[in-house]
């Protein structure tokens, strides 16, 4: 996987990793300045909305994203197809970063990670597989146990957490994480999921009408 390869390269740089992130991470203030200057600067700033998705802030960051991708991504990829899913994945990440940019266009802190793309995958998953069930860790007193819960409940709680943290970020309470990248990616995923379901419904309806017409003829 590209994310793993890039992350391993990133950690191999040791002190140079900070420079890599500064150059190829998505910096809202850089885009704001580039929108004024235009030209190559704007192209480079927009490119970082893609390159930033393949870098991560640490082992916990990338492992967490890969777990979500493994649980939810495979099924969404099966529905969309490999090529379409890859385009969707990048688009969700870009939309997520766009949402974060709107929230804080003057931030000089580089944003990295595939969280917006993962959030988009979650949004599409819950629309396409509303009755699915997943196994997750659940705290019981001081212990953790595995329980099976509806995917819609799991993703719904996750979405509410992102929204709450995003609202708290307005007051600087939940800073340090690009919460609006999560929210934007998730919203994009919901829209795509709804579009896929409606499109398939139209296709099935047309197929039914064609079959009915063939039968009557």
N, C-alpha and C positions, 0 to 999 in steps of 0.2 A: 504493500500500500504506500502511496506517495507520502501521506502524512507521516508514517513511521520512518521512511527513508530520510525525509527532510529533517525530522526531529533528531534522528541519530546524527546526522551531519551537523545540526545545530549544536548539540551537546559536545560534539567532538571539537568544536572550535574553542571551548573553554571561555576565555575572556573575550574572544572575538564574537561570541554569540550575541552580545549586546549590540554590537555594530550591525550584525546581520538583521536583527530585529528593528533597529532604528532605520535601516535602509529599506527594508522590504515589508515591515509592518504597516498597518493602515493608521496614519496620523491625521485626524480630522483637520487640524490647523494647516497642514501641508496642502490638503485639498482646497481649503478655503482660500489660501494664497494663490494656488494654481488656477482657480476659477477666475481670478483677476488677471493673472499673467497669460493664461492660455498656452497654446503650443505644446512642446514636448513635456513641459512641467505638468500640464494637466493630464497628458497621457500616462506619465509615470505615476502620478498620484492615483489615477483610476486603476492602473495595473496592480497597485498594492492592495486593492480591495479583493483581488484574487490571490496574490502571493501570501497575504497575511493568513489565509485560511489553512495553510499547510505548516505553519509554525505553532508551537505551543509553549506555555509558560513553565512547564515542568512535567515530571512523570505522572503525577496525579491528574493533571489537566488532560494529557493525551490519553491516558488509560481510561479515564471516565468517559471521554468522547468516543473512544473505540468500543467500549462496552455498550453504550447507547446505539452506536452505529451497527453493532453486531446483532443486537436484539431487534431493532426496528428497521434498520436499513435494508436487510435482505428481502423482506417481504415487499417493501415499497419498490425496490429495484425489480423484483419479479413482475409487479404490476405495470411499471413504466417501461421496462426494458433497460439494458445496460447504458446505451448511449443517451437516452432521454433522462435517465436517472442522474447521470454524470452532469448533464447540463442543468438539471433541476437543482442538484446539490450545490453547484457553484453559484447559481442564481439566488438560491435561498441565502447563501452566505453573503453575497453582495447586497441583497435587500436588507439583511440584518445589519450590516455595517452602515448602510444608508440610513437606517432608522437611528442608529447610535450617533451618526453624524448630525442629523437633524436636532437631536437632543443636546449635543455639545460640540458645535462646529469649530470651536477654538481650542479644543484640548490638544496638547502637544505630547500626550502619552500614546505610544504606539499600541494599537489593538491587534492581538494575534489570536489564532485559534479557530477551530471549525465549529464553534458553538452555534453560530447563526445557521449554518448548514444543517447541523444536527437537529436544531429546533424546528427547522423546516420539515425535516424528515418526520419528526414527531407529529407535527400538525397534519401532514398528509396521511400518516399511519392511522391516526385516530378517526379520520373521515372514512378511509377505505376499509378499516378493520374494526368497526365500533364494537363488535361482540367478542373480540379476541380477549384472551386472558394471558397474563404474564406472571412469572414468579419473581418476587422481589423480597428484599430483607425488610423485616418489620420488628421494631423494638417491643419486647415484652418485659416490663420491669427493667432489670439490668442486663437482660439477654437479648440477642438478636436471633430471630428465627425466619425461615423462609415461608412465605405465604403466597397463595395464588389470588390475584386480584384482577378485576376487569381492566383491560388496557385503557378504556375511556376514563376510568376513575384515576388511574395512575398518571396519565398524561394531563388530565384535568387539574389534579392537585399540583403537578409540576408547573403548568401554565399559570395557575393562580399565584404560585410562589414567585415566578418571574415578574408578574404584574405588580405584586406587592413590593418586591424589591425595587422595581423600576420607579414606583411612586415614592418610595423612601429615598431614592437617589436624588429626587428633586430637592430634598432637604439636606443632602450630603450624608445621610445616615447609612446608606448601603452602597458606598462608593468603592472603587477599586475593581469592579466587574462591569463589563459592558452589557448591562441588563437589557437595554433597548435593542441590542443586536439579537438577543434571544427572542424578545417579544416580536420584533420585526420579522425574523426568520420564521417563527411559529405562525404568525398571521399569514405570511406568504404560503406556507405549507397548507394551511387550512383552505385557502383560496384555490390552490392547485388541486387539492384532494376533492373539493366540491366540483371543480371543473371536470376532473376525470370521471367522477361518478355520473354527472349529468351527461357527459359525452357518451359514456357507455349505455346510459339509459336511452339516449336518442338512437344509437346504433341498434340496440335490441328492438326498439319500437319499429324502426325501418325494416329490420329483418323480418319481424312478425307480419308487417304489412305486405312485404314482398311474398312471403310464404303463403299468406292468405289469398293474395291475388293469383299466385300460381295454382293454388288449389281450386279456386273458383273457375279458372280458365280451363 
